[in-house]
Amino acid sequence: MIITTLVEDGQAQGFESEHGLSLYLQTPKHKILFDAGQSDLFLTNAEKLGVNIAEVDVAVLSHGHYDHGGGLKTFLQKNARATVYINASAFGEYYNGDKYIGLDNDLLKSPRVRLTDGEFVIDEELALLTMPETVYPVLSHGLTKRQGRDVLPDDFAHEHYLSVRVGEKRVLFSGCSHRGALNIMAKFAPDVFVGGFHFIKYATDGEDKTTLEDTAKRLLSYPTEYYTGHCTGNEQYALLKSTMGNRLHRLTIGKTFTINNKKPMQKRN
C-alpha cells in the first residue's frame, strides 16, 4: 500500500500548505482519496506529484469539517467515477466559536455522494468504522453543533474511519480523531494508524504536558506504527516523538511511504 500526503498543515519545500488534510492511497484494488483539505490545493499538489485525481475510484470524507471536505466540490468536478462516502451526520451545523466549520450542503446534490450510518463494508479490502461508545471521555475543545436553538458540545458522531486490509495488516485512517486517539486504539488497535490526533489544543507544559506524555505511553502499549500530522500540532508532535521514538512518523506534503503487507516475525525466546 502506497500513501502520499497531498495536504497537511506543515510547510514542505516546493508545495503550498493549508490547515487541512488530504491523502492519496494506492492499494492492490483501489486508488483512494481520503479527505480533500479545505480548498482545491489537494488538486494542485496532486498535479505536481503526477497523481491523476481522475483515476480515483473511492473517496472518503472522515468527518463534517471544512478543512477535510472543502475540496470535495473540486474533486467531484475533476473526477467522474468515484463514489464519495460520507457519514450521514456530517451535514450538521458545526462551529468553532462563531465560525461555521461545516460542509457545503450542495454536496448532497451529487448522485455520487453516498451517506453511511454505522459500520459500512465497501468490499473485502475497505470498510468504514464508527465508534458509538467510548472508554475515555470525548472532549469537544470548544467545538459545537447547533440543533435548532440549542448550542451543544460537538460529540463528533459524524466521524468515521477508513479501515484498509493490506495483506496481514489492518491500516486505519482517521482525519482528526476527535473522538479520542486512545478511544480509537482501545476499539480498533490497528497495525498501522494514519491521521491527525487533534492534540493541537493542548499546551506542552504543566498538566497538559503530563497528559500528552501519558497518552504517548498508552499509545506505545499497542503494537502499532503511527503516522500523524495536521491537527496534532508541531510542538505536540515533538513532545510525543520524544517518548514514542521510531514508532511515530510525521506526515509531510509531497512525501510518499509504503506499508508492507507482512507483520514482523514474532521473536521466540
C-alpha positions in Angstrom: 0.0 0.0 0.0 1.4 3.4 -1.0 0.3 6.6 0.8 1.0 10.1 -0.4 0.2 13.3 1.6 -1.4 15.9 -0.6 -2.5 18.4 2.0 -1.2 18.9 5.6 -0.6 21.9 7.8 3.2 21.8 7.8 5.5 23.5 5.3 7.3 21.5 2.6 9.7 22.8 0.0 8.0 23.1 -3.4 4.5 22.7 -2.1 1.8 25.0 -0.7 0.1 24.1 2.6 -3.1 24.8 4.4 -4.9 23.8 7.6 -6.4 20.6 6.5 -5.7 17.0 5.4 -5.8 15.1 2.2 -4.2 11.7 1.5 -3.9 9.7 -1.7 -3.9 5.9 -1.2 -2.9 3.2 -3.7 -3.9 -0.4 -2.8 -3.9 -3.5 -4.9 -7.6 -2.9 -5.8 -8.2 0.9 -5.4 -7.0 4.4 -5.8 -8.5 6.4 -2.9 -8.8 10.0 -1.9 -9.1 10.2 1.9 -10.2 13.8 2.7 -9.8 16.7 0.4 -8.5 19.6 2.5 -10.3 22.9 2.7 -9.8 24.1 -1.0 -8.5 22.9 -4.4 -5.0 22.7 -3.0 -5.1 18.9 -2.9 -5.5 19.0 -6.7 -2.6 21.5 -7.2 -0.3 19.3 -5.2 -1.6 16.1 -6.8 -0.7 17.5 -10.2 2.8 18.5 -9.0 3.2 14.9 -7.8 1.9 13.3 -11.0 -1.2 11.9 -9.2 -4.2 11.7 -11.6 -7.2 12.6 -9.5 -9.5 11.4 -12.3 -8.3 7.8 -11.7 -9.5 7.8 -8.1 -12.3 5.2 -7.7 -13.2 5.7 -4.0 -13.2 8.8 -1.9 -13.8 9.0 1.8 -14.6 12.0 4.0 -13.6 11.4 7.6 -16.0 13.9 9.2 -18.0 17.0 8.6 -15.5 19.8 8.9 -14.5 22.2 6.1 -10.7 21.5 6.4 -11.3 18.0 5.3 -14.3 18.4 3.0 -13.8 21.8 1.5 -12.1 20.4 -1.6 -14.8 17.8 -2.4 -16.7 20.1 -4.8 -13.5 20.4 -6.9 -12.9 16.7 -6.6 -16.4 15.9 -8.0 -15.7 18.3 -10.9 -12.4 16.7 -11.8 -13.3 13.1 -11.1 -16.3 11.4 -12.9 -16.2 7.9 -11.4 -15.6 7.7 -7.7 -18.3 7.2 -5.0 -17.7 9.6 -2.1 -18.5 8.0 1.2 -19.7 10.4 3.9 -21.1 9.8 7.4 -24.8 10.7 7.4 -24.3 13.0 10.3 -21.6 15.0 8.6 -24.0 17.7 7.2 -24.9 19.1 10.6 -24.3 22.7 11.8 -20.8 22.6 13.2 -19.0 25.7 14.7 -15.7 26.8 16.2 -16.9 29.7 18.3 -18.9 31.9 15.8 -17.2 30.4 12.8 -19.1 27.9 10.8 -16.8 24.9 10.1 -19.3 22.5 8.5 -19.7 21.3 4.9 -21.3 22.8 1.8 -24.8 21.3 1.6 -24.6 21.5 -2.2 -22.5 18.3 -2.0 -25.7 16.5 -1.2 -26.9 17.2 -4.8 -24.3 14.9 -6.2 -25.6 11.4 -7.0 -22.1 10.1 -6.3 -22.3 11.1 -2.6 -23.2 8.1 -0.5 -24.3 8.6 3.1 -23.4 5.9 5.5 -24.6 5.2 9.0 -22.6 3.0 11.3 -20.2 0.3 10.1 -20.2 0.0 6.3 -18.2 -2.6 4.3 -17.2 -1.3 0.9 -15.6 -4.6 -0.2 -13.1 -7.2 1.1 -10.4 -4.6 1.3 -12.1 -1.5 2.6 -14.5 -0.8 5.4 -15.8 2.3 7.2 -15.9 2.1 11.0 -17.6 4.1 13.7 -17.3 4.2 17.5 -20.7 4.8 19.2 -19.3 4.0 22.6 -16.0 5.2 24.2 -13.8 4.2 27.1 -12.3 7.6 27.6 -14.2 10.9 27.7 -14.8 12.7 24.4 -13.6 16.3 24.7 -15.1 19.0 22.5 -12.3 21.5 23.0 -14.8 24.3 22.3 -16.2 22.9 19.1 -20.0 22.9 19.0 -23.0 21.8 17.0 -26.3 23.6 16.7 -29.6 21.8 16.9 -32.5 24.2 16.4 -31.9 26.9 19.1 -29.6 24.8 21.1 -25.8 25.0 21.0 -24.2 21.8 22.3 -20.7 20.5 22.6 -19.9 18.5 19.5 -19.8 14.8 20.2 -18.3 14.1 16.8 -20.8 11.4 15.9 -20.2 12.4 12.3 -16.7 11.0 12.4 -15.8 7.6 10.8 -12.6 5.8 10.0 -11.4 4.0 6.9 -10.0 0.5 7.6 -7.9 -1.0 4.8 -6.8 -4.6 4.8 -3.2 -4.8 3.5 -2.2 -8.4 3.4 -1.8 -9.5 7.0 -2.2 -5.9 8.3 -5.0 -3.6 9.1 -4.4 0.1 8.4 -6.7 2.7 10.0 -7.2 6.2 8.6 -8.6 8.9 10.9 -9.0 12.6 9.9 -8.7 14.2 13.3 -9.5 11.5 15.9 -11.9 14.0 17.6 -13.5 11.1 19.5 -10.1 10.4 21.1 -6.9 8.7 19.9 -7.0 6.4 22.9 -10.6 5.5 22.3 -9.7 4.6 18.7 -6.9 2.4 19.8 -8.9 0.7 22.5 -11.6 -0.1 20.0 -9.7 -1.0 16.8 -6.0 -1.4 17.7 -4.8 -1.4 14.1 -1.4 -2.5 12.9 -0.9 1.0 11.4 -2.6 4.3 12.3 -2.6 7.2 9.9 -4.1 10.6 10.6 -4.4 13.5 13.0 -4.5 13.2 16.8 -6.1 16.7 17.5 -3.6 17.4 20.2 -3.1 21.0 19.0 -5.4 22.3 21.7 -3.0 21.0 24.4 -0.2 23.1 25.9 3.3 21.4 26.1 3.8 22.3 29.7 2.0 21.8 33.0 -0.8 19.4 33.3 -1.3 19.2 29.5 2.3 18.1 29.1 1.7 15.3 31.6 -1.5 14.3 29.7 0.4 14.1 26.4 3.2 12.1 27.9 0.8 9.7 29.5 -1.1 9.4 26.1 2.2 8.7 24.3 3.0 5.8 26.7 -0.5 4.4 26.3 -0.2 4.6 22.5 3.0 2.7 22.8 1.3 -0.1 24.6 -0.3 -1.1 21.3 1.9 -2.8 18.6 1.0 -0.1 16.2 3.0 2.1 13.8 1.8 5.7 13.9 1.9 8.4 11.1 0.4 11.7 12.1 0.2 15.4 11.3 -2.4 18.1 10.6 -4.2 18.8 13.9 -1.6 17.0 16.1 0.4 20.2 16.3 4.2 20.7 15.8 5.2 21.2 19.4 2.8 18.5 20.5 4.3 16.1 17.9 7.8 16.8 19.1 6.7 16.0 22.7 5.1 12.7 21.5 8.2 11.9 19.5 10.5 12.2 22.5 8.6 9.3 24.1 7.5 7.3 21.1 10.7 7.4 19.1 10.7 5.5 15.8 7.1 4.3 16.3 5.9 7.8 15.4 6.3 9.4 12.0 5.4 12.8 10.6 3.1 13.2 7.6 4.7 15.7 5.1 3.2 17.2 2.0 4.6 15.6 -1.1 6.1 12.6 0.7 5.2 9.0 -0.1 5.6 6.0 2.1 4.8 2.3 1.7 3.0 -0.1 4.1 4.2 -3.6 3.5 1.7 -6.4 3.8 3.5 -8.6 6.3 3.5 -8.4 10.0 7.0 -8.7 11.6 8.0 -12.2 12.8 7.5 -12.8 16.4 10.7 -13.4 18.3 11.0 -16.7 20.1 12.5 -17.0 23.5 
